[in-house]
Amino acid sequence: MPLDVLIRTIATLATQVSLLAVVIAALSWGIASVLKGAPIPIKSVKEFGQSLEIQAIQALVQIAIYSTITSLIAWVAVLLSSAA
C-alpha cells in the first residue's frame, strides 16, 4: 500500500471516529437538557443533568482539538510524502 493511500485512509478513519464522538456528545447534551428541564422534583436528577451538560460541552471542545491536530498531522504527512 502506498504511503499516500495509507495517510488518507488514516485521515478518513480519524474523521469518522470524530464524527461518532460528536454524535455521542450531542446526544449526551440533549439528554442533559431534557433532565434539566423535566418537571421532576428530585434535585439530584437536575444536578446530574447539569453535570452531564458540562461534560458534553467539554467533550465537544476536546473533539474539536483532536480533530484539528489530526487534520494538521495528516496535512503535513501528505506534504512530506508528495515532496519525497
URQUIGI-V935597 format. One record per residue. N is the residue number from 1. PHI is phi in radians with two decimals (none if undefined). Layout:
n->(N	N)
phi->(PHI	PHI)
//
This chain:
n->(1	2	3	4	5	6	7	8	9	10	11	12	13	14	15	16	17	18	19	20	21	22	23	24	25	26	27	28	29	30	31	32	33	34	35	36	37	38	39	40	41	42	43	44	45	46	47	48	49	50	51	52	53	54	55	56	57	58	59	60	61	62	63	64	65	66	67	68	69	70	71	72	73	74	75	76	77	78	79	80	81	82	83	84)
phi->(none	-1.12	-1.10	-1.09	-1.16	-1.10	-1.11	-1.16	-1.14	-1.14	-1.12	-1.13	-1.10	-1.11	-1.15	-1.15	-1.14	-1.09	-1.10	-1.08	-1.13	-1.14	-1.10	-1.14	-1.15	-1.16	-1.10	-1.08	-1.14	-1.13	-1.10	-1.11	-1.13	-1.13	-1.13	-1.20	-1.61	-1.24	-1.40	-1.77	-1.40	-1.62	-1.16	-1.15	-1.18	-1.17	-1.16	-1.14	-1.06	-1.11	-1.10	-1.14	-1.15	-1.10	-1.14	-1.16	-1.16	-1.09	-1.11	-1.11	-1.14	-1.14	-1.14	-1.10	-1.14	-1.05	-1.11	-1.11	-1.14	-1.18	-1.15	-1.12	-1.11	-1.11	-1.11	-1.13	-1.11	-1.14	-1.08	-1.20	-1.26	-1.36	-1.35	-1.39)
//
